Amino acid sequence: MQSEDYHISKIAELIKASKSDFYHDDLINYIITDSRKIIDAEKSLFFALKGRRDGHLFIHELLQKGVSNFVLSDAQFAQKQHPKANFLLVEDVLAALQLLAAGHRSQFNYPVIGITGSNGKTIVKEWLFQLLSPNYQIIRSPKSYNSQIGVPLSVWQMKPQHELGIFEAGISQIGEMLNLQSIIQPDIGILTHIGTAHDSGFLDVNQKITEKLLLFKNAKWFIHHEKDLNNFAETLPGKNIFSIGESQKNDLRILEIKQQNQFSEIKLRYKSREMTIKSRFSTLALIDDVLVCVATMLILNFEESVIKERVLNLSQVQMRLELKAGINNTTIIDDSYNSDINSLIIALDFLQQQNQHKKRTLILSDILQTGLPPDELYKQIAALLKTKNVDRLIGIGKDISAHKQLFSANDVFFDSTDDFLEHRERLQFSSETILLKGARDFAFERISQILSQKIHETVLEINLNALEANLNFYKSKLKPNTKIMAMVKASSYGSGSFEIANILQFNKVDYLAVAYADEGISLRNAGITMPIMVLNPGFNSFETIIAHQLEPEIYSFSVLDGFLKVLEEKQLFDYPIHLKIDTGMHRLGFELPEIDQLCSIIKNNKNFCIKTIFSHLVASEAVEHDDFTEKQIRDFRAVFTSVQRLVNYKIDAHIANTSAISRWPDAQLDMVRIGIGLYGFDAAIKKGLQTVMVLKTTIAQIKTLNKGETIGYGRAGVMPADGKIATVKIGYADGYWRKFGNGKAKMLVNGVAAFTIGNICMDMCMLNITGIDAQEGDEVIVFNEQISIQELAKIAETIPYDVLTHISARVKRVYYYE
Ligand SMILES: *Cc1c(COP(=O)(O)O)cnc(C)c1O
């Protein structure tokens, strides 16, 4: 087996790059595709992928950060003035990355399990890890890294000390799987489930299955559920096929599934013997996932007693990292379900993005089963924490404590979670961001419960990956040099303030815009340093606007005069301002006849600098008003030209809001202002945006009522037949409109639609759950991708903006990142 590091010359050979002379034959340990995520610059190789943003554009920045090895496809960026750097030129950078990973994979002879399917990939991968890690040193994909880029990055982590690899592969269109197959080269293949997800990339289900099965073409074993491939007529891949199902011909035959108070009992037949497996999971989809795990263990020759015991102990898979409010003005990042180096790196990157507190603390348990000698492991961890700006480490566990000399003197160590809980008063958590990262055995959920603020059981969950995906969706629609101003007014349309702003700042949006100075000040206090425009600066706020380096929208002569006076008093020059032109909205802005007078003031003024000039479209989404929109754009261009002529610096022009980005691409100009699109809504876009927000509540009580009994105030609800109702913890004071009452709207109770019955109350409302299997305490979905906010808005005779911004502050926001 080779050493873990590769010389860059060897990599050049593997990826067939055109470069033979190396200034310095560097050793490479890290592959990076994101300029923001560097661990050890000297040992890193950057792949300039042409994704949403062209990686080539970051080469300059990376050189400055000390990276000196690059794979690129555009020779123009191979900077000759940097003779110290190695530039490997290839035709296709992604293909090169995949080739390198495939070459790396080929060195190892230990078994690799490859998983694909529409749902359940990550659960099966994590469960197999739980089931098999007592016997094997396992390397597995971090989180759900299963894409064309995620798979090579995961497989790159394979090391000689491992004994088993588990990788997931996800595809969304035809032609993708063979690449992943050549990288993973699975010995054991698992198909979890075939559903309807991502169907748009395929002609039909048959084509989708055929493509997915390519992963297993050289596998020794292929495990699947009979029902998923029932109508699939072609030959199945794999030297040995292992099928699961009810009919007799299956290798693992399901005889009976019995559900009993919180447990399910699954009676199986395998090679003419019967066995009964007990599991704490009872939904059928999860039982399917349990069974592919059982099949894998059978193939690996585990004894029945071991299988039974470990399956019973399987715990829930929590892949996401949650950001929530903690005690004493802290922010908690809860990633307390697993701990390995790769997921620690992801979590530390997320911690680093959070700027609301200066201080960053990491509570970290022993990292188990890495296969590395502890000395080496904790040396790596200590180096990692230095690069990621962690101010204080609290180490929990005997191993990490035994290596305390590797960490800073003010770091604290405890032998166990109990030990920590007993002494926690001493630690004085306050005004800091705390990342919790613990292996399952350390039960860090106990720490999370103590440090987090109690949550009123109605929560708005905000999916930060989806928000990023939506941002990237719009980036892909923009012309190359168009900038982005993200509208985060009204607490980012109800979703949150600094939490959202941190993500946008990290993603290098160019500007933020808030409605009032106060909102801008909160963002500054939370560590947001990027430019912020204030749409509606009050006369009393000019001083604080300047004190916080906020940039006012100047929309009238009186605002201009007022602000100029303050600038003159303070003897400030070139202060950034933004001019608002009214081209038809008739809300704020200079009107067209006023432009000449405006120009006379602008000319020769030294106190301010016009950063941008902008206007707002009133109906960019509506075909019937396209003539009007066109006129707005034309008038605006004329005003812009006449103002730009007066100054000798470049002013940025912007007029497009969300819907205009796709409908009026010529109006993207120098910048666009994205609002509601970030949060997943765009009247002009049918496909491609993701749902960012999910509102959830819980059942407080269930009642059995007879036909004709009445429900709620005014006796407005009447039981249509004998049945059951559930009282849930959300009412109009939370932003659940009174118009949703009396059967107008529905919620999802354990996945089944239940309509409101009776009037909505202030803090609660009732649902008719007749025929639905539910218990008190069960979670209820108020809106998500199935029950859309558009649908609710329609019922309330309003628009999504209105519904979103009415979700009250007492509904806690929980942010998560997968
Ligand atoms: C709110 C707002 C936007 C964003 O509009 P969306 O339709 O949400 O994209 C853009 N410009 C101005 C001036 C706004 O007030």
The ligand as an ORCA input file, in Angstrom:
! r2SCAN-3c Opt
* xyz 0 1
  C     -38.903     43.994     -1.205
  C     -38.228     44.640     -2.303
  C     -37.614     43.896     -3.322
  C     -37.691     42.406     -3.413
  O     -38.836     42.008     -4.096
  P     -39.153     40.466     -4.334
  O     -40.347     40.433     -5.173
  O     -39.378     39.870     -2.991
  O     -37.949     39.903     -4.982
  C     -36.866     44.558     -4.256
  N     -36.771     45.924     -4.238
  C     -37.371     46.679     -3.310
  C     -37.220     48.143     -3.346
  C     -38.130     46.068     -2.308
  O     -38.722     46.809     -1.391
*
